[in-house]
């Protein structure tokens, strides 16, 4: 009797605490975490997994994903006009004399990249009596090929294949094809991750990315095959990052979720920071591409440490397989996992096996549909701004490697601040405030970008926007992982990626517009998106200190009791313990023994 009264009091305490914190009981009751504690949810296996598959693969994946941007850089170029060897003109004087003028993206007159005057300058025998008034005004396309500025590169793919002038959209189209196949791949492999498992998708992703990128190195002579190989990379490049991170989150403590996102983000930034330095050293695109593509394939060496998520297996009611994975984790963590399949079945006996309908299930109910739409829009803003800024970097004045380096290195402190503010003030507020700061940073760029006296200011402001973009990416990615249920987590992340890349197709054209028509145009568009992203992000539920939802019902009710203007509160340790006790006591009952 005394035990029953004590149990009743404990339940009442738990209910009171839940009510005081405006939380559903389902947001705290997580028997899976107790199972993970038995196997170790913060042990040697998690450390090993985070370093190799979350951070290490992110580093290698970032290089295989982004190296194509540097390899497709188009340096300054102009028509080769024979005859200068017969004169004592400098290169600038010769270009002034033989090339017509054109307006650049700032509206300034400069030598034309793709046209020359239609006359044979080698026929001039006496330069002392010749003057510019004898030059024809007729122009023609380059007749003798092109000369490329080799200040920074010995060669890039466009300089080797002459993807310029009449073929100046070749490079843009490569990026567009990559975005399109990312949309297709995210749709296919995102749902595969939730239906067939994270581990299978991981293996497919590593193989496709490696074969696609290494194949593209060998196929530059055929533009069609180059596009196909680049498209193969795009198919699985997003799931290459998603699958390991999702597994890492699902086998770790709630307190470690932002840490895992931080591990992946820093791995990405280290990879993108190393790339420009390697290219600067090597100077040739071919050796650079080999060096930055092989590490992804080499991650397969550690395949014996890859597990399937036991949380996902339980959601599919594959309890025997889940126990196998628990035991693998426990072995490396130096623990013993003795829960039987019968016990596991009983713990989850009240959970009905849910039928889901792919991405359509993410719009089940008003609240989940609203969250899905806002998350999707946030992904769109992050993606289009990220790719626009990265691609625009290669077209900025000065050292292209340092420009890329600056844009990448600022991500590391951004992720540190993202983790700090996200854990202190919540994901929602951090996300919205960062978007709004990016909007205000776009304003001076719009006003001063056309004045080349402020070139240095534009570089600094663009780098600061990139810093804010990285901070927002960190929080949006974390929110997305925490807001969807286990049975739809990778699908939800994939939907965000699909929308992001669908809109991200615009990024190469924004860069083309900014470099050939008006340098301010991309920032008008980005500023508007940042403003809308900041406002809409306020309507998302706070995910900090909430358990990962496992069922569609939990996801549909997620954030139901959140107040619009509120900061997250950490649940008490006693509250967590009481909420999980009703399920965990079954582990100690003889009736459920082996």
C-alpha positions as CSV (number, residue, x, y, z in Angstrom):
1,X,0.0,0.0,0.0
2,X,2.8,2.3,0.9
3,X,4.5,1.6,-2.4
4,X,1.3,2.4,-4.3
5,X,0.9,5.7,-2.4
6,X,4.6,6.6,-3.1
7,X,4.1,5.7,-6.8
8,X,1.0,7.9,-6.9
9,X,2.8,10.8,-5.3
10,X,5.6,10.5,-7.8
11,X,3.2,10.5,-10.7
12,X,1.5,13.5,-9.3
13,X,4.8,15.3,-8.9
14,X,5.7,14.5,-12.5
15,X,2.3,15.7,-13.7
16,X,2.7,19.0,-11.8
17,X,6.2,19.5,-13.2
18,X,5.0,18.8,-16.7
19,X,2.1,21.3,-16.2
20,X,4.4,24.0,-14.8
21,X,6.8,23.7,-17.7
22,X,4.0,23.8,-20.3
23,X,5.2,20.5,-21.7
24,X,3.3,17.4,-22.9
25,X,4.3,14.2,-20.9
26,X,5.3,12.7,-24.3
27,X,8.0,15.4,-24.6
28,X,9.7,14.0,-21.5
29,X,8.8,10.3,-21.4
30,X,11.6,8.6,-23.4
31,X,12.3,5.0,-22.4
32,X,14.8,4.7,-25.3
33,X,17.2,6.9,-23.4
34,X,17.2,4.5,-20.5
35,X,18.0,1.7,-22.9
36,X,20.8,3.7,-24.3
37,X,22.1,4.4,-20.8
38,X,22.5,0.7,-20.3
39,X,24.5,0.4,-23.6
40,X,26.2,3.8,-22.9
41,X,24.9,7.0,-24.5
42,X,28.0,9.1,-23.8
43,X,30.8,6.6,-24.1
44,X,33.8,5.6,-26.2
45,X,31.6,4.4,-29.1
46,X,29.8,7.8,-29.4
47,X,33.2,9.6,-29.3
48,X,34.6,7.3,-32.0
49,X,31.5,7.6,-34.1
50,X,31.4,11.4,-33.9
51,X,35.1,11.8,-34.8
52,X,35.1,9.4,-37.8
53,X,31.6,9.4,-39.3
54,X,30.1,12.7,-38.2
55,X,33.1,15.0,-38.2
56,X,35.6,13.1,-40.4
57,X,33.1,12.2,-43.1
58,X,31.9,15.8,-43.1
59,X,35.4,17.0,-43.7
60,X,35.9,14.6,-46.6
61,X,32.4,15.2,-47.9
62,X,32.8,18.9,-47.8
63,X,35.9,18.7,-50.1
64,X,34.3,16.2,-52.6
65,X,31.1,18.4,-52.6
66,X,32.8,21.9,-52.9
67,X,36.0,21.2,-54.8
68,X,34.2,21.5,-58.1
69,X,33.5,25.2,-57.3
70,X,37.2,26.0,-57.3
71,X,38.1,23.7,-60.2
72,X,35.5,25.5,-62.3
73,X,36.8,29.0,-61.6
74,X,37.1,31.2,-64.6
75,X,40.1,33.6,-64.3
76,X,40.4,36.9,-66.2
77,X,40.7,36.1,-70.0
78,X,40.9,37.9,-73.3
79,X,41.3,37.2,-77.0
80,X,44.8,36.3,-78.1
81,X,45.8,38.8,-80.7
82,X,49.1,38.0,-82.5
83,X,51.7,40.7,-83.3
84,X,52.7,42.0,-79.9
85,X,56.1,40.4,-80.3
86,X,56.9,42.8,-83.1
87,X,56.4,45.8,-80.7
88,X,57.6,47.1,-77.4
89,X,54.0,47.5,-76.0
90,X,53.2,46.2,-72.5
91,X,50.4,43.7,-72.2
92,X,48.0,46.4,-71.0
93,X,48.9,48.7,-73.9
94,X,48.4,45.9,-76.4
95,X,45.0,45.0,-75.0
96,X,44.0,48.6,-75.0
97,X,44.9,48.8,-78.7
98,X,43.5,45.4,-80.0
99,X,40.4,44.8,-77.9
100,X,37.1,46.7,-77.9
101,X,35.6,48.0,-74.7
102,X,32.6,46.6,-72.7
103,X,30.9,47.5,-69.4
104,X,31.6,45.2,-66.5
105,X,29.1,44.4,-63.7
106,X,29.8,47.7,-62.0
107,X,29.1,49.7,-65.2
108,X,32.8,50.5,-65.7
109,X,34.5,50.2,-69.1
110,X,37.0,47.5,-69.5
111,X,38.6,45.4,-72.2
112,X,36.2,42.9,-73.8
113,X,36.7,39.2,-72.8
114,X,35.3,37.7,-76.0
115,X,35.8,40.1,-78.9
116,X,38.7,41.6,-80.8
117,X,39.0,44.2,-83.5
118,X,38.6,42.6,-87.0
119,X,42.0,43.3,-88.4
120,X,45.4,41.6,-88.8
121,X,47.9,43.4,-86.6
122,X,50.8,41.3,-87.8
123,X,50.6,43.0,-91.2
124,X,51.6,46.3,-89.7
125,X,55.3,46.7,-90.5
126,X,56.0,50.2,-89.3
127,X,54.6,50.9,-85.8
128,X,56.3,54.2,-85.6
129,X,54.0,55.7,-88.2
130,X,50.9,53.8,-87.3
131,X,48.3,55.3,-85.0
132,X,45.0,54.2,-83.5
133,X,42.9,56.2,-86.1
134,X,43.9,53.6,-88.7
135,X,42.2,50.8,-86.6
136,X,38.9,49.4,-87.9
137,X,35.8,49.8,-85.7
138,X,34.5,46.4,-86.8
139,X,34.8,43.6,-84.1
140,X,34.7,39.9,-84.3
141,X,34.8,36.9,-81.9
142,X,38.2,35.7,-80.8
143,X,39.9,34.2,-83.8
144,X,43.1,32.8,-82.2
145,X,41.9,31.4,-78.9
146,X,42.2,33.1,-75.5
147,X,44.9,34.1,-73.1
148,X,44.2,33.5,-69.4
149,X,45.5,35.3,-66.4
150,X,47.8,32.8,-64.6
151,X,48.4,34.9,-61.5
152,X,46.6,32.4,-59.3
153,X,46.0,29.3,-61.4
154,X,48.1,27.3,-63.8
155,X,44.9,25.7,-65.0
156,X,41.2,25.2,-64.2
157,X,38.7,23.1,-66.1
158,X,37.2,26.1,-68.0
159,X,40.7,27.3,-69.1
160,X,41.7,23.8,-70.2
161,X,38.4,23.2,-72.1
162,X,37.7,26.9,-73.0
163,X,34.3,27.0,-71.3
164,X,34.0,30.8,-71.8
165,X,32.4,33.3,-74.2
166,X,30.0,31.3,-76.3
167,X,30.2,28.5,-73.7
168,X,30.0,30.9,-70.7
169,X,26.9,29.1,-69.4
170,X,28.7,25.7,-69.3
171,X,29.9,26.3,-65.8
172,X,26.6,27.7,-64.6
173,X,24.8,24.7,-66.0
174,X,27.1,22.3,-64.1
175,X,26.0,23.9,-60.8
176,X,22.4,23.9,-61.9
177,X,22.5,20.2,-62.8
178,X,24.1,19.5,-59.4
179,X,21.2,21.3,-57.6
180,X,18.6,19.4,-59.7
181,X,20.1,16.0,-59.0
182,X,20.3,16.9,-55.3
183,X,16.6,17.5,-55.3
184,X,16.0,14.1,-57.0
185,X,18.5,12.3,-54.7
186,X,17.1,13.9,-51.6
187,X,13.6,12.8,-52.5
188,X,14.7,9.2,-53.1
189,X,17.4,8.6,-50.5
190,X,15.8,10.7,-47.8
191,X,12.8,8.4,-47.8
192,X,15.0,5.3,-48.2
193,X,16.7,6.3,-45.0
194,X,13.4,6.1,-43.1
195,X,12.1,3.1,-44.9
196,X,15.2,0.9,-45.5
197,X,17.6,2.2,-42.9
198,X,20.2,4.9,-42.4
199,X,23.2,2.5,-42.8
200,X,22.2,1.3,-46.3
201,X,21.8,4.9,-47.5
202,X,25.2,5.7,-45.9
203,X,27.0,3.1,-48.0
204,X,25.2,4.0,-51.2
205,X,26.1,7.7,-50.6
206,X,29.8,7.1,-50.1
207,X,30.1,5.0,-53.3
208,X,28.0,7.3,-55.5
209,X,29.9,10.5,-54.4
210,X,33.3,8.8,-54.8
211,X,32.5,7.3,-58.2
212,X,30.8,10.4,-59.5
213,X,33.5,12.9,-58.6
214,X,36.4,10.7,-59.6
215,X,34.6,10.0,-62.9
216,X,34.1,13.7,-63.6
217,X,37.9,14.2,-63.3
218,X,38.3,11.7,-66.1
219,X,35.5,13.0,-68.3
220,X,36.2,16.8,-68.7
221,X,36.8,16.2,-72.5
222,X,33.2,15.3,-72.9
223,X,30.8,17.9,-71.5
224,X,27.9,15.5,-71.5
225,X,29.7,12.9,-69.4
226,X,31.0,15.6,-67.2
227,X,27.4,16.7,-66.4
228,X,26.4,13.1,-65.8
229,X,29.2,12.4,-63.4
230,X,28.5,15.7,-61.6
231,X,24.9,14.7,-61.4
232,X,25.7,11.4,-59.8
233,X,27.5,13.2,-57.0
234,X,24.5,15.4,-56.5
235,X,22.2,12.4,-56.1
236,X,23.7,11.3,-52.8
237,X,25.7,14.2,-51.5
238,X,23.1,15.3,-49.0
239,X,22.4,11.8,-47.6
240,X,26.2,11.5,-47.2
241,X,26.0,14.0,-44.3
242,X,22.5,13.3,-43.1
243,X,22.6,9.5,-42.4
244,X,25.7,9.6,-40.0
245,X,24.5,12.6,-38.2
246,X,21.0,11.2,-37.6
247,X,22.4,8.0,-36.3
248,X,24.8,9.9,-34.0
249,X,21.9,12.0,-32.6
250,X,19.7,8.9,-32.1
251,X,22.3,7.1,-30.0
252,X,23.3,10.0,-27.8
253,X,22.1,12.0,-24.8
254,X,19.7,15.0,-25.3
255,X,22.5,17.3,-24.0
256,X,24.8,16.1,-26.8
257,X,22.6,16.9,-29.7
258,X,24.0,20.3,-30.3
259,X,27.5,18.9,-29.8
260,X,27.0,16.4,-32.6
261,X,25.7,19.1,-34.9
262,X,28.7,21.1,-34.0
263,X,31.0,18.2,-34.8
264,X,29.6,17.9,-38.3
265,X,29.6,21.6,-38.9
266,X,33.2,22.0,-37.8
267,X,34.2,19.1,-40.0
268,X,32.5,20.7,-42.9
269,X,34.3,24.0,-42.3
270,X,37.7,22.5,-41.9
271,X,37.3,20.7,-45.2
272,X,36.2,23.9,-47.0
273,X,39.0,25.8,-45.4
274,X,41.7,23.3,-46.4
275,X,40.5,23.3,-50.1
276,X,41.6,26.7,-51.2
277,X,45.0,26.4,-49.5
278,X,45.6,23.1,-51.3
279,X,44.6,24.6,-54.7
280,X,46.8,27.6,-54.0
281,X,49.7,25.2,-53.4
282,X,49.0,22.8,-56.3
283,X,47.8,25.5,-58.9
284,X,46.5,22.7,-61.2
285,X,42.9,21.6,-61.1
286,X,43.6,17.9,-61.8
287,X,45.9,17.1,-58.9
288,X,43.7,19.3,-56.6
289,X,40.6,17.3,-57.5
290,X,42.2,13.9,-57.0
291,X,43.6,15.0,-53.6
292,X,40.3,16.3,-52.3
293,X,38.1,13.5,-53.7
294,X,39.9,10.3,-52.5
295,X,39.4,10.8,-48.7
296,X,35.6,10.2,-49.0
297,X,36.2,6.7,-50.5
298,X,38.8,6.0,-47.8
299,X,36.2,6.4,-45.1
300,X,34.9,2.9,-46.1
301,X,38.0,1.5,-44.3
302,X,36.1,2.1,-41.0
303,X,32.9,0.3,-42.1
304,X,33.0,-2.2,-39.3
305,X,32.1,0.6,-36.9
306,X,29.0,1.6,-38.9
307,X,25.7,0.6,-37.1
308,X,22.1,0.9,-37.9
309,X,20.2,3.2,-35.6
310,X,18.6,1.1,-32.8
311,X,16.0,3.9,-32.4
312,X,15.0,3.5,-36.0
313,X,14.9,-0.3,-35.7
314,X,12.6,0.0,-32.7
315,X,10.3,2.4,-34.6
316,X,10.1,-0.4,-37.2
317,X,9.5,-2.9,-34.4
318,X,12.6,-4.8,-35.3
319,X,13.5,-5.5,-31.7
320,X,15.9,-8.4,-32.3
321,X,18.0,-6.3,-34.7
322,X,17.9,-3.3,-32.3
323,X,19.4,-5.5,-29.5
324,X,22.2,-6.5,-31.8
325,X,23.1,-2.9,-32.3
326,X,22.7,-2.1,-28.6
327,X,25.2,-4.8,-27.9
328,X,27.7,-3.5,-30.4
329,X,27.6,-0.1,-28.8
330,X,27.8,-1.6,-25.3
331,X,30.8,-3.8,-26.2
332,X,32.9,-0.8,-27.3
333,X,31.7,1.3,-24.3
334,X,32.8,-1.5,-21.9
335,X,29.2,-2.3,-20.8
336,X,26.9,-5.2,-20.7
337,X,23.5,-5.0,-22.4
338,X,21.2,-7.7,-21.0
339,X,17.7,-6.5,-22.1
340,X,15.9,-9.3,-24.0
341,X,13.7,-9.0,-27.0
342,X,10.7,-9.9,-24.8
343,X,11.4,-7.0,-22.5
344,X,11.9,-4.7,-25.3
345,X,8.6,-5.8,-26.9
346,X,6.8,-5.2,-23.6
347,X,8.3,-1.7,-23.1
348,X,7.0,-0.6,-26.5
349,X,3.8,-2.8,-26.4
350,X,1.5,0.2,-26.3
351,X,3.1,1.9,-29.3
352,X,1.1,1.2,-32.4
353,X,3.0,0.6,-35.6
354,X,2.3,3.8,-37.6
355,X,1.7,3.8,-41.3
356,X,3.3,6.7,-43.0
357,X,2.9,8.0,-46.6
358,X,6.3,9.4,-47.4
359,X,6.7,13.2,-47.4
360,X,2.9,13.6,-47.5
361,X,2.9,12.5,-43.8
362,X,4.9,15.7,-42.9
363,X,1.8,17.7,-43.6
364,X,-0.4,15.6,-41.3
365,X,-2.2,18.1,-39.1
366,X,-2.1,21.9,-39.1
367,X,0.8,22.2,-36.6
368,X,3.1,19.7,-38.3
369,X,2.3,21.2,-41.7
370,X,3.1,24.7,-40.5
371,X,6.4,23.5,-39.0
372,X,7.3,21.7,-42.2
373,X,6.5,24.7,-44.4
374,X,8.5,27.1,-42.2
375,X,11.4,24.7,-41.9
376,X,11.4,24.3,-45.7
377,X,11.5,28.0,-46.2
378,X,14.3,28.4,-43.7
379,X,16.3,25.8,-45.6
380,X,15.6,27.6,-48.9
381,X,17.0,30.9,-47.5
382,X,20.1,29.3,-46.0
383,X,20.8,27.3,-49.2
384,X,20.4,30.0,-51.8
385,X,22.4,32.5,-49.8
386,X,25.1,30.0,-49.0
387,X,25.7,29.0,-52.6
388,X,25.4,32.5,-53.9
389,X,28.0,33.8,-51.5
390,X,30.3,30.9,-52.2
391,X,30.1,31.1,-55.9
392,X,30.3,34.9,-55.8
393,X,33.6,34.6,-53.8
394,X,35.4,33.2,-56.8
395,X,34.4,36.3,-58.9
396,X,35.5,38.8,-56.3
397,X,38.6,41.0,-56.8
398,X,41.9,39.9,-55.2
399,X,43.2,36.5,-54.3
400,X,40.4,33.9,-55.0
401,X,41.9,31.4,-52.6
402,X,42.0,33.8,-49.7
403,X,38.5,35.0,-50.5
404,X,37.3,31.4,-50.3
405,X,39.4,30.8,-47.2
406,X,37.9,33.8,-45.4
407,X,34.4,32.7,-46.3
408,X,35.1,29.2,-44.9
409,X,37.2,30.0,-41.8
410,X,34.5,32.3,-40.4
411,X,32.1,29.3,-40.2
412,X,34.0,27.8,-37.3
413,X,33.5,30.7,-34.8
414,X,29.9,30.9,-36.2
415,X,29.2,27.3,-35.3
416,X,30.7,27.9,-31.8
417,X,28.4,30.9,-31.3
418,X,25.5,29.0,-32.8
419,X,26.0,26.2,-30.3
420,X,26.3,28.6,-27.4
421,X,23.3,30.8,-28.3
422,X,21.3,27.8,-29.3
423,X,21.9,26.0,-26.0
424,X,21.4,29.2,-23.9
425,X,18.6,31.1,-25.6
426,X,17.1,28.3,-27.8
427,X,17.1,27.4,-31.4
428,X,14.1,29.6,-32.4
429,X,15.4,32.9,-31.2
430,X,19.0,32.3,-32.4
431,X,17.7,31.4,-35.9
432,X,15.4,34.5,-36.3
433,X,17.8,37.1,-34.9
434,X,20.6,35.8,-37.2
435,X,18.4,36.1,-40.3
436,X,17.5,39.6,-39.4
437,X,21.1,40.6,-38.8
438,X,21.9,39.3,-42.3
439,X,19.1,41.4,-43.7
440,X,20.5,44.6,-42.2
441,X,24.1,43.7,-43.4
442,X,22.8,43.6,-47.0
443,X,21.7,47.2,-47.0
444,X,25.2,48.9,-47.1
445,X,26.2,46.4,-49.8
446,X,23.3,47.5,-52.0
447,X,24.3,51.1,-51.6
448,X,28.1,50.9,-52.1
449,X,28.8,47.8,-54.2
450,X,29.0,49.7,-57.5
451,X,31.8,51.9,-56.1
452,X,35.1,50.1,-56.5
453,X,36.6,52.3,-53.8
454,X,34.6,50.2,-51.3
455,X,35.7,46.8,-52.7
456,X,37.4,46.0,-49.4
457,X,34.2,46.8,-47.5
458,X,32.1,44.6,-49.8
459,X,34.5,41.7,-49.1
460,X,34.2,42.2,-45.3
461,X,30.4,42.6,-45.4
462,X,30.0,39.5,-47.6
463,X,32.2,37.5,-45.3
464,X,30.1,38.7,-42.3
465,X,26.9,37.6,-44.1
466,X,28.6,34.2,-44.7
467,X,29.4,34.1,-40.9
468,X,25.7,34.7,-40.1
469,X,24.6,32.2,-42.8
470,X,26.8,29.5,-41.1
471,X,25.3,30.3,-37.7
472,X,21.8,30.1,-39.2
473,X,22.6,26.8,-41.0
474,X,23.7,25.3,-37.7
475,X,20.5,26.2,-35.9
476,X,18.2,25.3,-38.8
477,X,19.9,21.9,-39.2
478,X,19.5,21.2,-35.5
479,X,15.9,22.3,-35.4
480,X,15.1,20.1,-38.4
481,X,16.6,17.0,-36.7
482,X,14.8,17.7,-33.5
483,X,11.3,18.6,-34.8
484,X,10.5,15.4,-36.9
485,X,9.7,12.0,-35.5
486,X,12.1,9.0,-35.7
487,X,10.0,7.3,-38.4
488,X,10.2,10.5,-40.6
489,X,13.4,12.2,-39.5
490,X,15.5,11.6,-42.5
491,X,12.5,12.2,-44.8
492,X,11.9,15.6,-43.1
493,X,15.6,16.5,-43.5
494,X,15.4,15.4,-47.1
495,X,12.3,17.6,-47.7
496,X,14.2,20.6,-46.4
497,X,17.1,19.7,-48.7
498,X,14.8,19.2,-51.7
499,X,13.2,22.7,-51.2
500,X,16.6,24.2,-50.5
501,X,18.2,22.8,-53.7
502,X,15.0,23.6,-55.7
503,X,15.5,27.2,-54.9
504,X,19.2,26.8,-54.8
505,X,19.1,26.3,-58.6
506,X,18.7,30.1,-58.7
507,X,22.1,30.7,-57.0
508,X,24.3,30.1,-60.1
509,X,22.0,32.4,-62.1
510,X,22.1,35.1,-59.3
511,X,25.9,34.9,-59.5
512,X,25.8,35.2,-63.3
513,X,23.4,38.2,-62.9
514,X,25.7,39.8,-60.4
515,X,28.9,39.3,-62.4
516,X,27.6,40.2,-65.8
517,X,24.7,42.7,-65.3
518,X,24.5,44.3,-61.9
519,X,26.6,43.5,-58.9
520,X,23.9,44.7,-56.5
521,X,21.2,42.4,-57.9
522,X,22.0,39.3,-55.7
523,X,21.9,41.3,-52.5
524,X,18.5,42.8,-53.2
525,X,17.1,39.2,-53.4
526,X,19.1,37.8,-50.5
527,X,18.1,40.7,-48.2
528,X,14.4,40.1,-48.9
529,X,14.8,36.4,-48.2
530,X,16.7,37.1,-44.9
531,X,13.9,39.4,-43.7
532,X,11.2,36.8,-44.5
533,X,13.2,34.0,-42.9
534,X,13.7,36.0,-39.7
535,X,10.0,36.7,-39.3
536,X,8.7,33.2,-40.2
537,X,11.3,31.5,-38.0
538,X,9.7,33.0,-34.9
539,X,6.6,30.8,-35.5
540,X,8.5,27.5,-35.1
541,X,8.3,25.6,-31.8
542,X,11.3,25.6,-29.5
543,X,13.1,22.2,-29.7
544,X,15.7,22.7,-27.0
545,X,15.3,20.4,-23.9
546,X,12.6,18.4,-25.7
547,X,13.0,14.7,-26.3
548,X,13.2,13.6,-30.0
549,X,9.7,12.8,-31.0
550,X,9.3,9.1,-32.0
551,X,5.7,8.9,-33.4
552,X,3.6,11.0,-35.7
553,X,1.3,11.8,-32.9
554,X,4.2,13.3,-30.8
555,X,5.4,15.3,-33.9
556,X,1.8,16.6,-34.5
557,X,1.5,17.8,-30.9
558,X,5.1,19.1,-30.7
559,X,5.2,22.6,-29.3
560,X,1.5,22.7,-28.6
561,X,1.9,24.4,-25.3
562,X,4.8,26.7,-26.3
563,X,4.3,30.4,-25.6
564,X,5.3,32.7,-28.5
565,X,7.5,35.0,-26.5
566,X,9.3,32.7,-24.2
567,X,12.8,31.2,-23.6
568,X,13.3,27.5,-23.1
569,X,13.6,26.1,-19.6
570,X,15.6,23.0,-18.8
571,X,13.6,20.2,-17.2
572,X,14.7,19.1,-13.8
573,X,16.6,15.8,-13.5
574,X,13.9,14.5,-11.1
575,X,11.3,15.3,-13.7
576,X,13.1,13.3,-16.4
577,X,13.4,10.3,-14.0
578,X,9.8,10.3,-13.0
579,X,8.6,10.6,-16.5
580,X,10.5,7.5,-17.6
581,X,9.9,5.3,-14.5
582,X,6.6,3.7,-15.6
583,X,8.3,2.0,-18.5
584,X,11.6,1.3,-16.9
585,X,10.3,-0.6,-13.9
586,X,9.2,-3.4,-16.4
587,X,12.9,-4.2,-16.9
588,X,13.1,-5.4,-13.3
589,X,10.0,-7.6,-13.3
590,X,10.7,-11.4,-13.3
591,X,7.7,-12.0,-15.6
592,X,9.6,-10.3,-18.4
593,X,12.8,-12.1,-17.9
594,X,14.5,-14.2,-20.6
